[in-house]
């Protein structure tokens, strides 16, 4: 949240000033070198992969670079449709100037900024020197004046559709039929070491991902309810339950294991993103809130149950024919548009999703 505050505090006046003095640049339609920008988050990164596949198909001879961050680097570096990834290390003035110099040397013909609200990436798009710049016109974010073409964020279509609309500003795209995700040898090795004795093929292997990141508490279903569903799955379907989470979520996965009497295999903080992808590939069912693991499960077309409260499934739901979405009955939900406008900061919204409703959805799915 602090990064977003500084982005707003510094970015808005800078964008306003530049919009007053910016010079017109010649239009370019022969895109031989393209920069795409997507720094976060993991879910958006998964949604972007098929768009990059289509972009590569439309421009087979182009050089495509991806400006990424440490947040999405583990997935971005596996995507075969880009020639090179470039690391973004933060908003310090020195790094910003160094990055701009590096990008200007590349002489890009076009840049596509896939960020939805960040002013910093709009500034990078402008200063990198590309004559063709594409990004979102997002209400209240003061970004569009630095782009030569933009797509309005209407909050009426899925994020995947918005990403395709941006990339289509560089020419007609052939849309991919499904999401994609790529497994790595590192991920396979992690899973092989951790699950050789616990992944049982004669059982229903279920992955529960209870957390939603460092600031995602309002999107998380209470641990006590996850525990009740875990015990029910074990008794009703002879399920083996795994719990996953990042380093900041170890207390949640440990809490889930404790509430179930130790019957949940706690993998919190033990897997990299590559390991999580391999884990999702091996299990039969994934239960989670709206978080990166939800989109990874969708990309692998696994059976999944996605729990939504503040998040709008129309905009961010799983793109997966095998997914079932359960929504909160909270009258104030969904409340998010850019991803951080929670109308409550606790778990009130998600707590309104009843255990019996989740059990009914799972029963229908598993029958």
C-alpha positions as CSV (number, residue, x, y, z in Angstrom):
1,X,0.0,0.0,0.0
2,X,2.9,2.4,0.7
3,X,4.2,1.9,-2.8
4,X,0.8,2.8,-4.2
5,X,0.7,5.9,-2.1
6,X,4.1,7.2,-3.3
7,X,3.1,6.3,-6.9
8,X,0.1,8.5,-6.5
9,X,1.8,11.3,-4.6
10,X,4.7,11.7,-7.1
11,X,3.2,10.2,-10.2
12,X,0.1,12.4,-10.6
13,X,1.9,15.8,-10.7
14,X,4.6,14.4,-13.0
15,X,2.1,13.0,-15.4
16,X,0.2,16.3,-15.4
17,X,3.3,18.4,-16.1
18,X,4.5,16.1,-18.9
19,X,1.1,16.1,-20.5
20,X,1.4,19.9,-20.9
21,X,4.7,19.8,-22.8
22,X,4.9,16.4,-24.6
23,X,5.8,16.5,-28.2
24,X,4.1,14.7,-31.0
25,X,6.0,11.7,-32.4
26,X,5.7,10.0,-35.8
27,X,3.4,7.0,-35.9
28,X,5.1,3.6,-36.4
29,X,3.3,0.5,-37.7
30,X,6.3,-1.8,-38.4
31,X,6.9,-3.1,-34.9
32,X,10.3,-4.8,-35.0
33,X,11.1,-4.3,-31.3
34,X,8.4,-4.3,-28.6
35,X,8.6,-3.7,-24.9
36,X,5.8,-5.1,-22.7
37,X,5.5,-3.9,-19.1
38,X,3.9,-6.1,-16.3
39,X,5.3,-5.9,-12.8
40,X,2.6,-7.5,-10.7
41,X,0.8,-9.5,-9.6
42,X,1.1,-13.3,-10.2
43,X,-2.5,-13.7,-11.3
44,X,-2.3,-10.9,-13.8
45,X,1.0,-12.4,-15.1
46,X,-0.7,-15.8,-15.7
47,X,-3.5,-14.0,-17.6
48,X,-0.9,-12.2,-19.7
49,X,0.8,-15.3,-21.1
50,X,-1.8,-16.2,-23.8
51,X,-1.8,-12.6,-24.9
52,X,2.0,-12.7,-25.4
53,X,1.5,-15.9,-27.3
54,X,-0.9,-14.1,-29.6
55,X,1.4,-11.1,-29.9
56,X,4.3,-13.3,-30.9
57,X,2.0,-14.9,-33.5
58,X,1.1,-11.5,-34.9
59,X,4.7,-10.3,-35.0
60,X,6.8,-13.5,-35.5
61,X,10.0,-11.6,-36.4
62,X,9.8,-9.0,-33.7
63,X,12.1,-8.8,-30.7
64,X,9.9,-8.8,-27.5
65,X,11.2,-7.7,-24.1
66,X,9.3,-7.9,-20.8
67,X,9.9,-5.5,-18.0
68,X,9.0,-7.5,-14.9
69,X,9.7,-7.4,-11.2
70,X,10.8,-9.8,-8.5
71,X,7.1,-10.5,-7.8
72,X,6.4,-12.1,-11.1
73,X,9.9,-13.0,-12.3
74,X,9.6,-16.8,-11.5
75,X,6.8,-17.1,-14.1
76,X,7.8,-14.3,-16.5
77,X,11.2,-16.0,-17.1
78,X,9.6,-19.2,-18.2
79,X,7.5,-17.7,-21.0
80,X,8.9,-18.7,-24.4
81,X,7.2,-15.9,-26.4
82,X,9.5,-13.1,-25.2
83,X,13.2,-12.8,-26.2
84,X,14.4,-11.3,-23.0
85,X,13.2,-10.2,-19.5
86,X,14.4,-7.0,-17.8
87,X,14.4,-6.7,-14.0
88,X,12.7,-3.8,-12.3
89,X,14.1,-3.2,-8.9
90,X,12.0,-0.4,-7.4
91,X,11.2,3.3,-7.6
92,X,14.5,4.8,-6.4
93,X,15.5,7.8,-8.5
94,X,18.9,6.3,-9.4
95,X,17.4,3.0,-10.5
96,X,14.7,4.8,-12.5
97,X,17.3,6.9,-14.4
98,X,19.5,3.8,-15.0
99,X,16.5,1.9,-16.3
100,X,15.4,4.6,-18.6
101,X,18.9,4.8,-20.1
102,X,18.9,1.1,-20.6
103,X,15.5,1.1,-22.3
104,X,16.3,4.1,-24.5
105,X,19.4,2.2,-25.9
106,X,17.1,-0.5,-27.1
107,X,15.2,1.8,-29.5
108,X,11.8,0.2,-29.1
109,X,9.2,0.7,-31.8
110,X,6.4,0.2,-29.4
111,X,5.7,-0.3,-25.7
112,X,2.6,-1.9,-24.1
113,X,2.0,-1.0,-20.5
114,X,-0.2,-3.7,-19.0
115,X,-0.4,-2.1,-15.6
116,X,-3.8,-0.8,-14.7
117,X,-3.2,1.9,-12.2
118,X,0.6,2.6,-11.7
119,X,1.8,6.0,-12.8
120,X,5.4,4.9,-12.6
121,X,5.0,2.5,-15.5
122,X,3.3,5.2,-17.6
123,X,6.3,7.4,-17.0
124,X,8.7,4.6,-18.1
125,X,6.6,4.1,-21.2
126,X,6.9,7.8,-22.1
127,X,10.6,8.2,-21.3
128,X,11.8,5.0,-23.0
129,X,11.5,6.8,-26.3
130,X,9.2,4.4,-28.2
131,X,7.1,6.3,-30.7
132,X,4.1,4.0,-30.2
133,X,2.9,3.7,-26.6
134,X,-0.2,1.8,-25.5
135,X,-1.8,1.7,-22.1
136,X,-5.0,1.9,-20.1
137,X,-7.1,4.9,-19.6
138,X,-8.1,4.2,-16.0
139,X,-10.6,6.6,-14.2
140,X,-8.8,8.8,-11.7
141,X,-5.3,7.5,-12.4
142,X,-4.1,10.3,-14.8
143,X,-2.1,7.9,-17.0
144,X,-3.5,8.1,-20.5
145,X,-1.9,11.4,-21.6
146,X,1.4,9.8,-22.0
147,X,0.2,7.1,-24.4
148,X,-0.3,7.4,-28.1
149,X,-3.2,4.9,-27.9
150,X,-5.2,3.7,-25.0
151,X,-7.9,1.4,-24.0
152,X,-10.5,2.5,-21.5
153,X,-10.9,0.4,-18.3
154,X,-14.6,-0.1,-18.1
155,X,-14.7,-2.7,-15.4
156,X,-17.3,-4.6,-17.4
157,X,-15.1,-7.3,-19.0
158,X,-12.5,-9.8,-17.7
159,X,-8.9,-8.7,-17.2
160,X,-7.9,-11.1,-19.9
161,X,-10.1,-9.3,-22.4
162,X,-8.6,-6.0,-21.4
163,X,-5.1,-7.3,-22.0
164,X,-6.1,-8.6,-25.4
165,X,-7.6,-5.2,-26.3
166,X,-4.3,-3.5,-25.4
167,X,-2.2,-5.8,-27.4
168,X,-4.5,-5.6,-30.4
169,X,-3.5,-1.9,-30.7
170,X,-0.4,-3.3,-32.4
171,X,-2.4,-5.3,-35.0
172,X,-5.0,-8.1,-35.3
173,X,-4.4,-11.0,-32.9
174,X,-5.5,-14.6,-33.0
175,X,-6.9,-15.3,-29.6
176,X,-5.6,-18.4,-27.7
177,X,-8.3,-20.8,-26.6
178,X,-6.9,-21.4,-23.1
179,X,-4.5,-20.0,-20.5
180,X,-0.9,-21.3,-20.3
181,X,1.6,-22.0,-17.6
182,X,5.0,-23.6,-17.8
183,X,6.5,-26.2,-15.4
184,X,10.3,-26.0,-14.7
185,X,12.8,-28.6,-13.6
186,X,13.3,-26.7,-10.4
187,X,9.6,-27.0,-9.6
188,X,9.6,-30.7,-10.4
189,X,12.6,-31.3,-8.1
190,X,11.0,-29.4,-5.2
191,X,7.8,-31.5,-5.5
192,X,9.8,-34.7,-5.9
193,X,11.7,-34.0,-2.7
194,X,8.7,-33.0,-0.6
195,X,5.9,-35.2,-1.8
196,X,7.5,-38.6,-2.6
197,X,5.9,-40.1,0.5
198,X,2.8,-38.0,0.9
199,X,1.2,-37.7,-2.6
200,X,-1.0,-40.8,-2.8
201,X,-2.6,-41.7,-6.1
202,X,-5.3,-43.8,-4.5
203,X,-6.6,-40.7,-2.7
204,X,-8.3,-37.5,-3.7
205,X,-5.4,-35.0,-3.4
206,X,-6.7,-31.5,-2.5
207,X,-4.7,-28.3,-2.2
208,X,-6.0,-25.5,0.0
209,X,-4.3,-22.1,-0.4
210,X,-5.8,-20.1,2.5
211,X,-3.9,-16.9,2.1
212,X,-4.1,-14.0,-0.4
213,X,-0.8,-12.3,0.1
214,X,0.6,-9.8,2.6
215,X,-2.4,-7.4,2.3
216,X,-5.1,-9.8,1.2
217,X,-6.9,-10.5,4.5
218,X,-10.3,-9.2,3.2
219,X,-10.1,-11.8,0.4
220,X,-9.4,-14.7,2.7
221,X,-12.0,-17.2,3.9
222,X,-11.6,-17.8,7.7
223,X,-9.2,-20.7,8.7
224,X,-11.9,-22.3,10.8
225,X,-14.1,-22.7,7.8
226,X,-11.3,-24.1,5.7
227,X,-10.6,-26.6,8.5
228,X,-14.2,-27.7,8.7
229,X,-14.2,-28.3,4.9
230,X,-10.9,-30.1,5.1
231,X,-12.1,-32.6,7.7
232,X,-15.3,-33.1,5.7
233,X,-13.4,-33.9,2.5
234,X,-11.2,-36.3,4.4
235,X,-14.1,-38.2,5.9
236,X,-16.4,-38.0,2.9
237,X,-14.0,-38.5,-0.1
238,X,-10.9,-40.1,1.6
239,X,-9.0,-36.9,0.7
240,X,-5.4,-36.0,1.4
241,X,-5.2,-32.3,2.1
242,X,-2.2,-30.1,1.4
243,X,-1.9,-26.4,2.4
244,X,0.3,-24.0,0.5
245,X,1.4,-20.4,1.1
246,X,4.2,-18.0,0.6
247,X,6.8,-17.2,3.3
248,X,4.4,-14.5,4.7
249,X,1.6,-17.0,5.0
250,X,3.3,-19.8,7.1
251,X,1.2,-18.9,10.2
252,X,-2.0,-19.5,8.2
253,X,-1.0,-22.9,6.8
254,X,0.3,-23.9,10.2
255,X,-3.0,-22.7,11.7
256,X,-5.0,-24.8,9.3
257,X,-2.9,-27.9,10.1
258,X,-3.4,-27.3,13.8
259,X,-7.2,-26.8,13.5
260,X,-7.4,-30.1,11.7
261,X,-5.4,-32.0,14.3
262,X,-2.4,-32.3,12.0
263,X,-4.2,-34.0,9.2
264,X,-3.2,-31.3,6.7
265,X,0.2,-31.5,5.2
266,X,1.7,-28.0,5.7
267,X,3.8,-26.8,2.8
268,X,3.6,-23.1,3.8
269,X,6.9,-21.3,2.9
270,X,8.5,-24.5,1.6
271,X,7.9,-24.0,-2.1
272,X,9.0,-21.5,-4.7
273,X,6.5,-20.3,-7.3
274,X,7.9,-23.0,-9.6
275,X,7.2,-25.6,-6.9
276,X,3.7,-24.4,-6.4
277,X,3.0,-24.8,-10.2
278,X,4.3,-28.4,-10.0
279,X,2.2,-29.0,-6.9
280,X,-0.9,-27.7,-8.6
281,X,-0.2,-29.9,-11.6
282,X,-0.1,-33.0,-9.4
283,X,-3.2,-32.5,-7.2
284,X,-6.8,-33.2,-8.1
285,X,-8.6,-30.2,-6.7
286,X,-7.7,-26.7,-5.6
287,X,-9.6,-24.5,-3.1
288,X,-8.6,-20.9,-2.7
289,X,-9.7,-17.2,-2.7
290,X,-8.9,-14.9,-5.5
291,X,-5.1,-15.1,-5.6
292,X,-2.3,-16.2,-7.9
293,X,-2.7,-19.9,-7.2
294,X,-6.3,-19.6,-8.4
295,X,-5.1,-18.5,-11.9
296,X,-2.4,-21.2,-11.9
297,X,-5.0,-23.8,-11.3
298,X,-7.1,-22.3,-14.1
299,X,-4.2,-22.3,-16.5
300,X,-3.8,-26.1,-15.8
301,X,-7.6,-26.6,-16.1
302,X,-7.8,-28.3,-12.7
303,X,-11.0,-28.8,-10.8
304,X,-11.1,-25.8,-8.5
305,X,-13.4,-23.9,-6.2
306,X,-12.8,-20.2,-6.1
307,X,-14.1,-18.1,-3.3
308,X,-15.0,-14.5,-4.1
309,X,-16.0,-11.6,-1.8
310,X,-14.6,-8.2,-2.5
311,X,-13.3,-9.4,-5.8
312,X,-15.5,-9.5,-8.9
313,X,-15.5,-12.9,-10.6
314,X,-16.6,-11.2,-13.8
315,X,-13.3,-9.2,-13.8
316,X,-10.9,-11.6,-12.1
317,X,-12.5,-15.0,-11.9
318,X,-10.8,-18.3,-13.0
319,X,-10.8,-18.8,-16.8
320,X,-11.3,-22.5,-16.5
321,X,-14.3,-24.7,-17.6
322,X,-13.6,-26.9,-14.6
323,X,-13.9,-24.0,-12.1
324,X,-16.8,-23.3,-9.7
325,X,-17.1,-19.9,-8.2
326,X,-18.8,-19.3,-4.8
327,X,-19.6,-15.6,-4.1
328,X,-20.2,-13.9,-0.8
329,X,-23.7,-12.6,0.0
330,X,-22.2,-9.3,1.3
331,X,-24.4,-6.5,-0.1
332,X,-21.2,-4.3,-0.4
333,X,-19.4,-6.8,-2.6
334,X,-17.8,-6.9,-5.0
335,X,-16.0,-3.7,-4.0
336,X,-12.7,-3.8,-5.8
337,X,-12.0,-2.1,-9.1
338,X,-8.2,-1.5,-9.1
339,X,-7.5,-4.1,-6.5
340,X,-7.3,-2.1,-3.2
341,X,-10.7,-0.4,-2.6
342,X,-11.9,-2.7,0.1
343,X,-15.1,-1.5,1.8
344,X,-14.0,-3.4,4.9
345,X,-10.5,-4.4,6.0
346,X,-11.4,-7.5,7.9
347,X,-12.8,-10.9,6.9
348,X,-16.5,-9.9,7.2
349,X,-17.3,-10.3,3.5
350,X,-15.7,-13.7,3.1
351,X,-17.1,-15.0,6.4
352,X,-20.6,-14.7,4.9
353,X,-19.7,-17.6,2.6
354,X,-21.2,-20.5,4.5
355,X,-19.5,-23.9,4.9
356,X,-22.6,-25.8,3.8
357,X,-22.6,-23.8,0.5
358,X,-19.0,-24.8,-0.2
359,X,-19.7,-28.4,0.7
360,X,-22.7,-28.5,-1.7
361,X,-20.6,-27.1,-4.5
362,X,-17.8,-29.6,-3.8
363,X,-20.2,-32.5,-3.7
364,X,-21.6,-31.6,-7.0
365,X,-18.2,-31.1,-8.5
366,X,-16.8,-34.4,-7.2
367,X,-19.8,-36.5,-7.9
